């Protein structure tokens, strides 16, 4: 199967009922991030390695819980605590590259709440289905983030 290159820029915006510091921590902590990153209860998002710092890399697996066949690497390009996370990502399956993206996440305080704007510039190497998956997955993950942020702080989610 040859390459079918398609590019798209996706912009997602959410409003979290939590201060910027707590929202940023939900991105910075891989345990918390894994908890809201899976797009559904039937999906898995597993970090095999996580290094949230400029130049650091996360290695992950995702997909259905019974078969997280997609592997990926996120590389952190720029991190400004409480304001900005810029990263690149590559996703593969069976040793074949499926997509790559540049992801810019901006956080803006609004009183005790936070506006989250995520811009994903994605290149699919396998046609439009990867773009659809990227859009659905990011929308669902950010909805999960909003729900997680609406949960009152407890010892479990105070990280």
Secondary structure, 3 states (H helix, E strand, C coil): CCCECEEEEEEEEEEECCCHHHHHHHHHCHHHHHHHHCCCCCEEEEEEECCCCCCCEEEEEEEECCEEEEEEEEEEEEEECCCEEEEEEEEEECCEEEEEEEEEEEEEEECCEEEEEEEEEEEECECHHHHHHHHHHHHHHHHHHHHHHHCCCCHHHCC
